[in-house]
């Protein structure tokens, strides 16, 4: 309850800031959208708590809500920081230059909110299923809840109509998400047009007029260097990066990173236009380009980040602490890298040099748990690749470490120069992502134990050699990493699939905070299996689609748990009391099966005769311990069994058939096709 109260305080603070929303001239519509979404989310959570929970049980049964609500509070606080940044009374030109192309509102804050809202509501449902002491009332709640997760709602339009208001997936809100950024761009152009209008109360100076041209011009246009370096408030802070080719500068009251390139400008123009069109919070943003054709120099203005991932990992690593990051922080970082790569691949841009030195990070202000804001950099041609060698990490490690086997083979065939079109592929980037994930999870550089030396490194990687995890880690994360570095590129998942799997994995970690313990809970089903069965349903990977994707995962997860429970009851039906009317029991308690599955929720309770009997009573079925028909059926079954050996043989055949069926399903999804998964 305390975390929910803190989230309410953060929401109140945001609303207080938005009293002056009409004074906001940069990203006004996005700020309004964010505040409205936070308000609707808070109301959805409050309504679910009011309907499903009892306040007098908050000290005994609400523990499972603590971590989901804490995550919601963190997201509210980060949203507050964003709104405060847009409303801050700073120099208007500097704020417009820094924020007018920013998409953090939708692709960071709303993305996190829509994901977290689903997790919080699910946690409330789980607690609601154990609220109260009346077994009949509990079974009614389970029956109602089971109807919510039926497959018939697994259509985006039907889901939107049925649950759109609850999960912020209504048609109105989705339309606002798609339009908010475009509206802010239009409002910016109108503001500049007003400033330029003759008779304006404050006419633009010559320098301001040139800045206005930069703001309203198409992306990728190159402007004179004097607009940047000739500004009176342009200050060089420091140089950094390889050969000091990067500069931290102060311009218009804002801090930026500037890449200084000395060469012919004309060959750079197509790529500058391409890179300037990229806009995603998890990809480094090339904001503006200034050039002097006479001096043959170019200044590319970018967002300023703290450092690259390899340097940051070294700083936070210690001899006493095996993994440098908490598991939740590592998974969140993996999600952000995957989201950045998903965006690049949607633009048909393939990285080819994905490694920790090309992952830029900075700490999140409102996250005391060590969460990072992550951006992918280093893609594109060599002259303006960003931070490619900003640390000595890549040079100190065999470069083969980060390249996929097919890339190493091509490099060998081309004489080792490593230049080739087929080198930059989506699946090769997935392999590199797996190696980065290994380092995030373990704190170890792949192959740093020097098992692979010199020229043998490339050959051994091509035949299937992979780094060994130095200590036990959750199998659901190591398995995903292994699938991403599969020798066969066609067996590697896409970044869209990786994003969905990791989002649902993060949900599991939030719902089960004891994941760092030796006997930590594990997901009851394989999320990769769920993704393979659902990937065709997810035609769109936009932020507004996240609630439906989470819901579809949950439906399939519950179906698999129910099926597993029924199979287990069926296999044990000939032994003991589980055999009593087994078909009725399996069909009459669909949600009991979920609750009895391992780690499905906080409590792990098996259905009792009493609860099954009450559930049958709700459906108009006969109750009692053993009805006469059940006794006749049992007597007939016992008479047909020739001997105990025959019963044992029958059960053994069932087990063998189940194992064979499981192996076929695993083979069908390529679970065991790679030698490293055996």
GIJO-V891828 format. One record per pair of residues at least 24 apart in sequence whose ideal C-beta (glycine too) atoms are under 7 Angstrom apart, sorted by the first residue. I is the first residue (numbers start at 1). J is the second residue. Records with the same first field share a line. If there is no record, write none. Layout:
I=J / J
//
This chain:
1=58 / 62
3=66 / 69 / 70 / 73
4=69
6=73
7=42 / 69 / 72 / 73 / 76
8=42
10=73 / 76 / 77 / 80
11=38 / 39 / 42 / 76
13=80
14=38 / 79 / 80 / 83
17=83 / 84 / 87
18=83
20=87
24=86 / 87
25=92 / 191
26=86 / 95 / 96 / 99 / 100
27=86 / 99 / 102 / 105 / 184
28=184 / 187
29=180 / 183 / 184 / 187
30=105 / 106 / 180 / 181 / 184
31=83 / 86
33=105 / 176 / 177 / 180
34=79 / 82 / 83 / 105 / 109 / 110
35=83
37=110 / 113 / 168 / 173
38=76 / 79 / 113
40=168
41=113 / 117 / 168
44=117 / 121 / 166
45=120 / 121
48=121 / 124
49=124
52=124 / 125 / 128 / 131
53=124 / 127 / 128 / 131
54=131 / 132
57=131
61=127 / 130 / 131
62=127
64=123 / 126 / 127 / 602
65=123 / 124 / 127
67=510 / 513
68=119 / 120 / 123 / 510 / 511
69=120
71=116 / 510
72=116 / 120
74=366 / 367
75=109 / 112 / 113 / 116
77=366
78=109 / 364 / 366
79=109
81=365 / 366
82=109
90=253
91=252 / 253
93=208 / 211 / 252
94=252 / 253 / 254
96=188 / 215
97=252 / 254
98=254
100=188 / 215
101=279 / 285 / 287
103=181 / 279 / 280 / 281
104=281
106=177 / 180 / 181 / 543
107=280 / 281 / 543
108=281
110=177 / 543
111=543 / 546
114=168 / 543 / 546 / 547
115=503 / 546 / 550
117=167 / 168
118=167 / 547 / 550
119=507 / 510 / 511
121=166
122=554
123=511
126=601 / 602
129=595
130=603
135=610 / 611 / 614
136=614
139=611 / 614 / 615 / 618
140=618
142=591 / 592
143=591 / 618
145=591
146=590 / 591
149=554 / 555 / 558
151=555
154=552 / 555
156=548
159=548 / 551
163=551
167=547
168=547
169=544 / 547 / 548
174=544
177=543 / 544
188=215
189=216
192=216
207=231
214=288
219=276 / 277
220=272 / 273 / 276 / 277
222=269 / 272 / 289 / 291
223=288 / 290
224=290
225=290 / 291 / 292 / 299
227=290
228=290 / 299
241=387 / 390
242=389 / 390
248=304
255=304
256=301 / 302 / 304
257=302 / 303 / 304
258=299 / 300 / 301
259=300 / 302 / 384 / 386
260=297 / 299
261=297 / 298 / 300 / 383 / 384
262=296 / 297
263=296 / 383
264=296
265=291 / 293 / 296 / 298
268=298 / 383
271=380 / 381 / 384
275=380
278=347
280=340 / 343
282=336 / 339 / 340 / 343 / 374 / 375 / 376
283=340 / 343 / 344 / 375 / 376
284=360 / 375 / 376 / 377 / 386
300=384
302=386
305=360 / 361 / 362 / 375
306=361 / 362 / 363
307=361
308=356 / 357 / 359 / 360 / 387 / 390 / 391
309=356 / 359 / 361
310=356 / 357 / 391 / 393
311=391
312=361
313=356 / 439 / 443
317=443
322=443 / 471
323=441 / 442 / 443
324=443
325=370 / 440
326=369 / 370
327=509 / 515 / 516
328=506 / 509
329=369 / 370 / 371
330=440 / 441
331=502 / 505 / 506 / 509
332=371 / 506
333=372 / 374 / 440
334=437 / 440 / 502
335=499 / 502 / 503 / 506
336=374
337=374 / 376 / 433 / 436
338=433 / 495 / 498 / 499 / 502
339=499
340=375 / 376
341=376 / 429 / 433 / 495
342=495 / 496 / 499 / 541
344=376 / 379
345=426 / 495
349=379
350=424 / 425 / 426 / 429
351=379 / 424 / 429
352=423 / 424 / 428
353=378 / 388
354=402 / 429 / 432 / 433 / 436
355=394 / 402 / 432 / 436
356=393 / 436 / 439
357=387 / 388 / 389 / 390 / 391 / 393 / 394
358=387 / 388
359=436
360=387
397=445
398=447 / 457
400=457 / 458 / 461
401=435 / 446 / 447
402=432 / 435
404=428 / 431 / 432
405=461 / 462 / 487
406=489
408=458 / 461 / 462
409=462
412=458
426=494
427=489 / 492
430=484 / 492 / 493 / 495
431=484 / 485 / 492
433=484
434=481 / 484 / 485
435=485
437=481 / 484
438=467 / 481
441=473 / 477
442=469 / 470
444=470
464=675 / 676
466=676
474=515 / 522
475=522
476=505 / 522 / 523 / 527
480=528
482=676 / 677
483=528
486=674
487=674
491=670 / 673 / 674
496=541
497=531 / 535
500=531 / 549
501=527 / 528 / 531
504=550 / 553
512=599
521=599
522=599
524=561 / 597 / 598 / 599 / 600
525=557 / 560 / 561
529=669
530=556 / 557
532=669
558=594
561=593 / 594 / 597 / 600
562=590 / 593 / 594
564=597
565=593 / 596 / 597
566=593
567=658
571=651 / 654 / 655
574=647 / 651
580=626 / 630
581=630
584=616 / 621
585=612
588=612 / 615 / 616 / 619 / 621
589=615
//
